[in-house]
Amino acid sequence: MSVSTLSPSQTAARPRASLAVAMLGFFVVALDAQIVNVALPAIRNDLGGGLSGLQWIVTGYTLMFSALQLFSGTFSDRAGARRAYGLGMILFTVASLACGLSPNLQVLIAGRILQGIGAAMITPSSLALIREAYHDAAQRGRAIVYWGLGGSVAAAAGPVLGGVLTQLDWRLIFFVNLPVGAAALFVLARVMPSPRRPTPFDWVGQVTAVLALASLTYGIIEGAEVGYGNPGILTLFAVSAASAAVFVLAQARGKHPMVPLDLFRSRTVSTTLAIAVVTMAAFYGVVFLQSLYFQQQRGATALETGLLFLPMTGLVALLNPLAARLMARYGNVAMIAAGQLLMALGLAGLWLLPADAPVLAVALVMVPVGVGGSFTVPPIIALVMDDVPAERAGTASGVVNTARQVGGSLGVAIYGALLAGHDFMDGLRLGLGITAVVLLILIAASLRLRHAKRPQH
């Protein structure tokens, strides 16, 4: 059936179907980045493994999610957004089933890696479906706001839902993805087929990017257990450095680079990407650390831990719409600096709190970390989008999202390494303190950026 033969009600349903599919996709992808943290102690009790195993449960997902973002955007253009989304959702759902049925830690980590690949395919294709369905810019803007709402709801619900399900059985945190995946695939059948575009792949760039990130992350996590002077760990770092060098060379000389290097000649782009990495590392790191702190150090249950995260994640979801108004009033640079300052204050507060502080006080001090981090995301994206030509907007957006996810992976790896090398509270405080100092340095760097012209009131 062609579009011209559809009734008015049917043509109206097509964009709504695309939006519903996109929201379901972003919801389940964001949910799985959060829901697993509160279940980590229960998983270790059941499947065994040390701290490095728990880190890999988190970073196996975020690592593949980050490393394949740009590749997946190209794949979505080449295969068509609807087909790419469907393949990604099928892979994500099957991998979730494998995670829930895992007989051991190794199978669970492998399942998480496959989930990350599926998530990387879902995210860019979900946005592409919205772009194809909504031709009016104002309607498309509203649709993207709803799409973002799906992620905000997932971030708020993840720790609490994870805590509830873990009280019954930690495997349910993965099985909950099955009905969501089935619903998304059912609605996807109502979405119009997407056009395919002959977009070339940068195979050398993609392979070396994955190799560089994976070997670096593996070296950080495992080096904390065996020592960073271990020959195997030093080899991993050498592989990471060599892969990174080949990646840069491929981007500089390749015919179809994933990341044109001239993007980084702009101080605005390079500084905001650094901020994106550090703020995401802080957020993911705090969620990882505090999940272990509440349960291992304070004896909280998984459900109690999820509820203790609710002030932070709930306020992030509620205050997200406020970010756009504050950006319009005060400008992007001021918002980025203020967001980092809030994060730094929250991290410093957690660092200064005594180990036996009331858990509710700890939960409240975590709020500035989440809210401050969420306030930096829209202005960072806006600054980068304003600084690049329109034809580079898609690539620049992919680079920003990649930087954020890389930061999340490295944050868990580095914070976990500090825990492994010190007493728990000493390692926790060291990680929080270092990150707060780095954020304060980046505030100074961000204030030097060119201020966007404020609208006249």
N, C-alpha and C positions, 0 to 999 in steps of 0.2 A: 504494500500500500504506500503510495507516495504522500508527501506532506500535504499536497494540494487537495487530496481527497479526504482528508481527515475532517471530522466535524469540529466545531469550536470547542466543545468540551474535551475532545480527544487531543487537540493541539495544546490546550491548556495543561492537560495531564502530562504531556511529554516533558516540559521543563521541570514540573514538580517531581516527576520520577527521577530525573537526573539529579536534582537537588537532594532528594531523599537518599539516593544511592551514595552521593558524595558525603552527606552527613554521616550515614552509617559507617562508611569506610573510615573517615577521619576519627569518628568516635571509637571504633574498635582498635584502631592503631594507637591512638593516644591512651586508651584504657590499658593496653598491655604494657605500655611504658611505665605505668604507675601501680597497677594492681598486684604485681609480683613481689614488691619490696616487703610488704608486711608478712608475706608467707615464707620468707627466706629461712627463719629459724625452724619452722615446721618441716620444710623441705630437707634441711640438713638433718633433722632428727630421723626422718624417714629414709633418705637415700645416702646419708653420710656426706663426707667431703669437708674440706676446711674452708677458710675464708676465701681462698682463691676460687673455689668452686662456686661459692655464692656470688662472687663478682662476675664470673662468666655467665651465670644465669641472667644477669642484668645486661652486661656488655655484649654478650653474643647477639642479643636483639638490637641494641642501639648501634653497635659497630656496623652490621650489615645495612641497617636502615640508613646510616649516614654515608657509608662508602658507595652505595648504589643509587643515591638520589639523582645525580646528574645523568647517569646511564639510563635510569628508568624514565626520566623525562624524554630522552631521545627515543627510547623504545615505545613510549606512549604515542609519540608523533608518527613513528614508523608503522606500528601495528594497528593504530587506531585506539583512541582512549577507551572505548567501551570494551574492546577485546583485552587490552592491557589490564584494565581494572578487573575484568572477570578472571583472568589468569592469576593475577595477584591475590584476589580474594579466595580463589580455590586453594592456592598454595598456602595462604595464611590459615585457612580453616582446617586443612588436612594437617598442617604442622601443629596447630593447637590441639587436635586430637592426639597426635603423637606425643606432645608434651604431657597431656593428661594421663596417658597410658604408660609413661616412661618407667621401665623397670629399674633404671639406675641413673646416676647423675650424668653420665656421658651422653645417653640418649636424650635426656632433657635438654642439655646444652645444644646438641645438634638440632633438636626441634626448635629451640629459641633462635638459632641462626637462620633456619628456614622461615620462621615467622618474620624475622627482620627483612629477608629478601622479599617476602610477600608484601610487607608494609611499605617497603620502598617502591614497589610497583603500584600500590594503591594510591599513595598520596599525590603524586603529580597527575595521575590520570583522573583522580576525583576532581581536581581543579580544572582540568581540561574539559571534563564533561559539563561543568558549570559554564565555562567559556563558550562551549558549542551550543548550549541550550538557551542561553540568555543573550540576545543580540543588543538589547538596550542597556547602556552603561549603568544607568541608575538601578535597574532591576538586577543586573549582574552584581553590582556592589552590595545590594541587600542580600542576595543569595550567598555571597562570600561571607557576610557577617553571620548568617545562619550556619554556614559551614564551620566557621571558627567557633560558634557556640557549641557544636558537637564535641569539639576537642576540649573546651572549657568544662563542660559537664562531665566528660570522662575523667579529666584531671581531678575534679572535685570528688567524683564518686569512686574513683579507683581504690584509694586506700581503705575507705569504709567498706566497699563491696568486697575487697580482698580480705579484710578482717572478718566479715560475716561468713564468707565461704570457707575460709581457712579453719574457722571454728568447727565446721562440719568435716571438710576434707580439702586439703590444699589443691588437689587435682581439679576441683570444681572451678578454680580461677581460670583454667584453660578451657574447660568444657563450656563455660558461659559464652565463649566466642562462637560456638557452633550454631545456635539459633540466630545470632546476629549475622553471621556469614550466610546462612541459608536465606534469611530475609533479604539481604542485600542482593544476592544472586537472583532471587525471585523478582524483585523490583527492576533489576537490570534488564530483564527481558522486555520491559516496556520502554526502554530508552532507545532512541534512534541510533542506527549504526553510525560509527564515527568515520570520518575520512582518514585515509592513510597517506602519509607523505614520505617520499624517499629520502629520509634523513640518515646520513652516514654515521657509523659508530666509530668512536675513538677507542679501539680495543687496547692499544698499548697504554693509553692513559688510564683506562678503567682497571686493567689488571694491576698496574703498578700502584694505583691509589689504594686498592684493597690490600695489596701486599704490604705497603708501607704502614697503613693504619693497623692492620692485624698484627704484624710483627712487633710494632711499637707497643701496642696494648698488651700483647702476650708477654713481652719482656718486662713491662712495668708490673703486671700482676704476679707472674711467676718468680720474678727477681726478688720480690719481697720474701718469698719462701726459701729460695736456695741461695740468695746473695747476688748482688748486681755485678760482682767480679767473676761469677761463674762463666766458663767459656761458652756454654750454650746460650746464656743470656746476652753476652757480648756479641755473639754471632747474630742473634735476633736484632739487636740494635743496629749492627752493621748492615743487615739485610734491609731494615727500615730506611736507613740513610741512603743506601744505594737505590732502592726503589723510588724514594722521593726525588732523588737526582734525575733518574730516568723519566719520572713523571713530568718534572719541570722541563726537561729537554723535549719531551713529546709535545707538551703544550706550546713550547716556543717554536718548534719546527714542523709540527704536524699540520696537515692540510685541513683537518676538521677537529680542532682541539675542544675538549669538554669545557675547559676554563681558559679563555683568552687571558694571557698574563698581563696585558696592558690594563686590565681592570684594576690591578693592584698598584698601578702608578699613582692613582688617586689616594691622597692621604685620608680622605673621608672614607673611602671603601676599606682600606687596610686597617684603619683604626676601629671602625665599627665592626669589622669581622673579628678583630681581637676581642672586643667587648662581648660580642655574641658568644665566642668560645668560652670566655671566663664566666660570664653570668650563667650560662647553661651548665657548665661544670659545677658551679656553686650550687645550683638548684638540685641537679641530680645527685650530687655528692651529699647534700644535706638530707635528702629523702632516704638515701641508702644508709648513711650513718645513724640518723635518728631512729630509723626502723629497728636497727640492731640495738641502739642504746635503750629504747623504751622496753624492749623485750628481754635482752640479755642483762642489762644493768639494773633495770627498775622492776623487772618481773611482770610487766604488763602482758595481757593476752594479745593475740592478733587483732581481735575486735577492738579492744581498748586502744591499741596502737593506731588503728584506722581512724577511730574517733578523735584521737589527739592530733591527727593531721588535718581534721576537718576545718578548724579555724583558718589555717593557711590556705588550703586548696579551695575552700568555699568562698573566701573573700577574693581570691584570684578570679574565680568565675563571676562573682557579683560585680567587681570593680573594673573588669576588662572593658565594658562599654565606655567607662569614664575616661580611658586613655585617649580616645580620639578627641574628646572635648578639650582635655588638657594640652594635647599636642597643638590644637588650633589656637589655644589661648597663649601658651608660653613658648611654643616652638619645639622642634625635635631635639636639638642639642640639650636644652634645659631639661627635657623629660628624661633623656638618657642619663644625664648626670644625676638627676634626682633619684632615678630608679637604682643606679649603682650605689648611691649614698644610703638609701634605705636597706639594700642588701648588706652593705658593709656594717651598718649599725646592728642589723639582726645577727650577723655572724659574730660580731664582737660581743653582743649580748650573750649568745650561746657559749662563747669562749669564757666569759667572765662568770657565768652561773656556776655555783657549786654543784658537785656531782649529785648531791642529795636534794637539790632544789625541787619544790613541788612540780609534779609532771605537768600540771595545768599551766604553771608559769613558763615552763620550757616550751609548751605548745604555743603560748601567746608570743613568746620571743621569736619563734619561727615565722610568724606572720610577715614581718617586714622582708624576710628573705624571698618568700613567694610573691608577695605583691610588688616589691621592687623589681624583681626579675621580670614579671609579666609586663610591667610598665615600660621596660626597655625594648621589648620586641617590636611593637608597631613603629616607633620612631626610628629604630635601626633600619627596618625594611624601607621606610619612607625616605630616609636619608640616602640609602644606596640607590633606590629607584630614581630619585631626583638627580643623582650624580652621574648616571649612565645614560647613553642614548636610548631612545625608545626601542630600537631593534635589539638592544642587549638586555632588556628588562627581564625576559624569561630566564636567561642565563644567570644574571645577577641575583635574581630571586632564588634560583637553585643553589648558588654558591652560599648565600646567607643561610638557607636551611641546612645545607651540608655542614657549615661551620658550627651551627648550633648543636646538631646531633653529634658531631665529632667531640665538641666540648662535653656533652653528656657522657659519652663513652670514656673519655680521658678522666673526667671528674671522678667517676666511680673507681676507675683503675688506680688513680693516684691516691685518693682518700683511703681506699682499701690497703694500698701498700704502706701508708703511714700507720694504719692500725696494726698491720702485721709486724711492723718493726718496733713498736712501742707498746707500753701498757695501753689498754683501750682508751681510757680518758685522756691520757697524754697524747696519743695519736689523733684522737678526735679534736682536741684543742689545737694541736699543731696545724692540722689541715684547715680548720676554721680561721685561725689567726693569719696564716699565710694568705689565704684567699681574700680576707678583708683588706690586707695591705695591698695586694695586687689591684683590687677594685679601687682603692683610693688613688693609686698611681694612674689608673685608667681614667678616673674622673678628671684629673688634671689634663690628660691627653685629649679627652673628649671635649673639654671646654675650649680647646684651641681650634676645634673644627669651625668651618664657616657656618655661621648662624643662618638658618633659613629665614627669609623675610616674613615677618609676622603679618597676618591679615589685619587690616584696619577695622576697628570697631566704631 
